[in-house]
Amino acid sequence: MAVPPGPGPYGSEPPQHTGFPPPARRRGPILVVAVVGAALAVMLVVVAALVLIRACGGGEENAASVRFPGMQEMRACGGEEEDPAPVQGSGALASPVRFLRVQEQYPLQGTCRNGDMLALDGVTCYRLGDGMTVTRLKRIAAVHPTAELPDWRVQFSLEPADARAFGDLTRELADAAHTTAPLLAIVADGRVISAPQVMSAITGGEVEITVKSRAQAEELVRRILGAG
């Protein structure tokens, strides 16, 4: 008696073969896109780093300025890369500087009145009273603006004897003021180089004058030092 074949290892029916291997997964295009994307990302980073090219002295061939993310601007212009420090000095002055009360100021009309003094600006005349003379300073400097004090300033420190005299002079001016703050002229080389307002008595010998620009601050320092 014939025995029918039993179930094979794959079940009741043998596996079906088509004669061709199963299709492989295609990854070529995905890999190419990934490589191209990475290259583009590198190019964008390089382009973002090269932010600025500047010309110095009227030509572009000798000037380049490159800014990198998170870094300050770097310049190659054949000169200083950083802003130079403001003018400062100390010690004996080249010539005496006087601090004198302003009794009157008026615009120049031809010439100043007899005995009055012309200001450095060439358009203002001052009638001056008494005051004091200084021949040396402990220190004087033009001072950068800050967030709290947004104007350029000139700061100077007086020697102890001059500090006491300056305190007395400014106290008398402040006490005599009525409606407006009095002016105290700074005189060097026969010219009024500045005439700031005295808001209150200045004791301790530390003096500060507010000006409009760095150029004015440094010019005033040079004039007081006698280098202007």
Salt bridges, closest charged atoms under 4 A:
GLU73 OE2 - ARG54 NH2 3.52
GLU73 OE2 - ARG67 NH2 3.61
GLU73 OE1 - ARG75 NE 3.60
ASP83 OD2 - ARG214 NH1 2.83
GLU104 OE2 - ARG113 NH1 3.00
GLU104 OE1 - ARG127 NE 3.89
ASP116 OD2 - ARG127 NH2 3.41
ASP130 OD1 - ARG101 NE 2.47
GLU159 OE2 - ARG136 NE 3.33
ASP168 OD1 - ARG171 NH1 3.18
GLU172 OE1 - ARG101 NH2 2.35
GLU208 OE1 - ARG153 NH1 3.23
GLU218 OE2 - ARG214 NE 3.09
GLU218 OE1 - ARG222 NH2 3.95
GLU219 OE2 - ARG223 NE 2.71
